[in-house]
Amino acid sequence: MLDKEMREPLFDYLEEFYGKIRIFEEKNAGGSRADVIGVVDSNLLGFEIKSDSDSYTRLKTQTRDYDVFCDINFLVIGKTHIKHAEEHIPPYWGILCVYEEKDQVKVEMIQIPGRNPKVSIKKQIEFLWRPELYQIQKWNDLPEYKQKSKQFVRDKIVEKIPEDILKRQMTDLLFERDYEILLEQIKMVKKENRARNKKRRKG
């Protein structure tokens, strides 16, 4: 099966398995582009797809990048990869196989995943946009840091908020993300910043 043929059956399986899940496709994760990021309560899930026509050439780098950003990771494979897939991933990764059988597409759990020991909350928070960071600041009564960089704000949030609370708030925001509203908010902030900078230069 090809990558594009595997995705819809995979998404249907994930919705049935997890119940409440938000799916993002083609997200930047370090130096890699994650095929699928799933958002569930307090956890980010990573899914790297290797179709029957794909090789393992970049998988070593991809597993390293997924491990920094995701709490639980899966390799999603076509049936031709079943024999050797586990040789190419860490032992705590899961394996899902998507294949056709008797004119039906099936998804099978080949290897149950464990918790990823390498995940970094400092990297996970990079998935949030500035308005989402601001919402976390409001929820936790943190200063606005309007004149500070996005990285400064991220570092302060990670420093001040317990990880279990921050993970829940992050995944809540990602689950409810509305791109149109966020883009409007970003436009407003940029407009305010330009006006503020113009006023400062005049002063």
Secondary structure by P-SEA (a helix, b strand, c coil): cccccccaaaaaaaaaaccbbbbbcccccccccccbbbbcccbbbbbbbbcccccccaaaaaaaaaaacccbbbbbbcccccccccccccccbbbbbbbbcccbbbbbbccccccccccccccccccccaaaaaaaaaaacccccccccaaaaaaaaaacccaaaaaaaaaaaaaaccaaaaaaaaaaaaaaaaaaaaaaaac
